[in-house]
Amino acid sequence: MTRPASSALRPRRSVLYMPASKERALEKAKTLDVDAIILDLEDAVAPAAKEAARAQAAGAVRDGGYGGRELVIRINGLDTPWGADDLTAAAEARPHAILVPKVSDAAMLEDVAGRLYTLDPAQEVALWAMMETPRGILNAAAIADATPRLTALVMGTNDLAKELHSRAMPDRQAMLTSLEMVVLAARAAGLAAIDGVFGDLNDDDGLARECAQGVGLGFDGKTLIHPKQLAAANTAFAPAADDIADARRIIEGWEREDGDAKGVVTVDGRMIEALHVDQARRLVALKDAIDARG
């Protein structure tokens, strides 16, 4: 399965939603310490502002100035009056990815990918899928394999909670099964997995706990609703300095002891196999990608 060039390993610790209808916000995003920016045409934009937001999002991508930040346009669903035009405008602007809302099954994503192929036959633009419906969660594995363009699954926990009729519980107990299913589907297909938003802008401790939980579950990063949340996500989802140092020792020891030939070596008294080296190399590559983003 060949994926777009934008699917290469890159940091997605912090993924910030920015209403595309707010020109000042789009300009401010160029200065933020954020890995990825979602220029939102869907939930954050009122119906009367949809067309103007579409033009501003496309213009922002074409004009550039965002450095190494990943740019994603979230379109409206193709079943809305704006979705088809959103997809056309986004494809022509060439962001790193287009985020499709409320993906409930593989056929929905295949439809988007089919339409996108006529607009972008070189397959330069990736797709991300919002996982925010019960049917979507149950179909996560099939969705993850729906198209080579897909590079990330993104949790939409607010919409999902609404559909589940669930209530807020400590440690997101009502959401854990859904979160874990999406991580499993993403990892099985070689995709990124992005956690949902934390809505209380005044609860810094709560945000830190939820970021730590996301790290523990295996997510690559977290979607955010305000720049004040960036530091918490960037810190939580970044490799720790001690882990990077340990990873480098594992790689150096493996190469020094010719681990590829031996299959097993000892580093700092620990038995190291190829799987540990793969993990170490990925961690170092992620750190390098974070440093390169600038």
N, C-alpha and C positions, 0 to 999 in steps of 0.2 A: 504494500500500500504506500503510494507516494504522496506525501503531504506537502503543503505550500512551504516556501522557504521560511516564512514567518513562524513555522512550528519549531524551529531550532530552540534549544534550551535558552531560556531567558528568565530573569527574575520577574515573579508576579506576586511578590509579598504584599504589595498594596495596590489595589485596583479601585480607583475612585470614580464614582458616578458624577458626571457634570451635566447639568441641563443644557442641551445645545441651544436652547432659546436665550440663554444669558451670555451675551458676547463678552462681558467683562470677566465672567467665570472662565471662559475658554482661554482668554488671554492670561489670566492669573495661573492657569494650570501649567503654563510653560515654565514657571519658576518653582513649582512644588517638587519636593522630594518624594516622587511617586513613580512606581514601576510601570503602571498602565492606567490609561484614562479611558473611561467609557463615555463617549459623547452620546447622551441619551435623547432619543426622539420619542420614547414611549411614555413610561409612567410620569416622568418629571415634567412633561410638556402638555399644556392644555390644548384641546382640539383647535382652538382658534390660532394657536401659535405653531402648529405642526409644520406648515410649509416653510415658514421663516426659519424655524429651527433646522429643518432639513438642509436648507441652503447654507446656513451658518456652519453646520457640522461638516458638510462637504468642503466648504471654503477653508475651514480651519485645517483640514487634512491636506488639502492641496497646497496651502500657503506654508505649512510646516512650522519650524521653529520650536518643536517639542523635544529636540535632542534625541536621546536614546529611549525615551518613553514610548511604550507600546500604545498605539492609538486604535480604539475599537469604536465602531458606531453601532448602538443598539437601535434596530429598526422597530417599527410597529409590525404586528403580525400581518401576514398576507391576507388574512380574512377581514382586515380593517380597510377603510377607504384610503389609508396612507401607505400601507405596507409595500405594494408593488413599486410605487414611486420612490419610497425610501431605499429599497433594494437597488434600484437603478442608479440613484444618485450616489449611494455608498460605493457601489462597484466602480463607478466612473472616477470617484475620488481616490480610490485605492488605499484605504486604511490597512493596518496590519490584519484586522479581522472585522467581521460583521457578527454582532450578537443577535441571535434569533430568540424572541421571547416565547415562553409557554410551549416549549417543545414537548409534545405528548407521546409521539411515536416516531419510528424511523422514517415512515412515509412522509411526514411533515418536513423533516430535514432533507430528505431526498428531493422533495419538490423544490425547496429553496436552492439546493445545490444545482439542480437541473436548470433552473432559471438563471442562476448566477453563471453557469458555464457559458451561456450565450453572451453574457456581458463581459466575462473575464475568462476567455478560453485558455489563457496561459496559466490559470489557477494561481495567481499571485496573492489573492485575497483568501484568508482562512475564514472558517466559520467557528463561532462559539455557540453553545446551546444553553439556554436558561432551563434549569431543572426546577420547576415550581408548581407542578401539578401531580396529584396522586398517580395518574396514568403514566406520566413521564417518569416518575421514580420507579414504578413497576417495570417500565420498558427501558431502563437506563442502559442495560447491556446492549440491546439492539440499537438504541440511539447512538451509543458510542462507536458502533461499527457501521453507521449509516452511510458515511461518505469520507473519502480521503481528505476532504477540505477541513473536516472537524479537527480542532486542536485543543479545545478546552470545554469542560462542563462547569457551569456556574450555578451555584445554589441560589434559588430565590426563596429564602426561608419565610419571608412575610406572606407572600402569596400562597405558599404551601401550607402554612399554619392556618390561613383563612379557609382553604379548601378542606383541610383535615378536621376543621372545627376544634383544633387543639388549643390548649391554654398554656401560657408561659409557665415553665417549671424549672426548678433548679438544674443547672448544667444541661439545659435543653433536652431533658429526658424524652419528651414527646417527639423530638426531631432526630434522635440518634440513629434509628433504623434507616431513615431516609438519607442522612448524611453519609453513613457507612456504605450504603448501596451505591451512591454516586461515586465515592472514592474507589470502591471496588471496580465499578464499570470503567472509570477513567484509567486506572492502573492496568487493567486487563487489555485496554486498547492503546495504551501508550499516550494518553492525553493528560493535560494539566487539569487539576481540580481546584476550583476557587470557592471558598466558603461564603456564606451569606452575610448580610449586613448586621450590624449591632446598632439599634436605633436610639439608645439613650446617650445623648451627647454630653450629659453631665455626670455620667458614671464611668470614670476612668478605670476604676478597679474592675468593674464588670467587663469592660472592653478587654482589659489585659487578660482576665480569666478566659474569656471566650476565644481570644487569639491563641492562648496556650492550649485550649481544648482542640482548636482547629489543627494546630501543629501535631498534637498527639494523635488525632484521627488520620493524619496523612495529607491534609490539604497543602497546596503550594502557597496559598496566600488568602487574603480576605477582601471582599468587596466592602467599600466604605462610602459613607454619605457626606463626610465633611473633612476638610483638610486637617482639622485638629486630631483626627484619628490616625493620621499617617504614621507618626512616630511609633505608636504601639505596634502596628502591624509590621512595619519595617524591622523593628527589633525582634519581635517574636518569631517571624518566619525566616530570618537570616541565620545562616550557620554561625554558631558560637565560635569565638576565637580558639578555644580549647579543642573543639571538634575539628576545626580546620588543621590545627597543628597535629592532632592525632591522625587525621586522614593523610597528611603529607608523610608522616612516619610510616604508615602502612604502605603507601605507594613506593616510597624509597626502599623499604625493607623487602618488599616483593620483587622489585627490579634488581636489587643488589643480590638477592639470594636465588635469582632466576626462577621465580615462582611459576612462570608459565610452563617450565619444563618439569618442575617438581610437583606442582599441584597444591602443596601445602608448605608454608614456611612459618617461622616463629619471629614475632616482632614484639618487643617489650614483654616477653614471657607469654604471649598469647598466640594461639594457633590461628593463622590467617589463611583463608581460602580465597578463591577467585571472586566469590560473591562479596566478600568484605572489601576487596580491591575495587570492584565495580561501584560499590556504595561510596567508597572514599573518593574515587575519581569524579563521581557525579557531584559530590559535595564541593570539591575544589573547583569544578567547572562552574557551579552555581555562584560561588564566591567570586570567581573571575568575571562572570557575567554581571554581577552586581557592581563590581568595581568599574567595569567597562561602561555601564549605563551612564555614569557620571552624575 
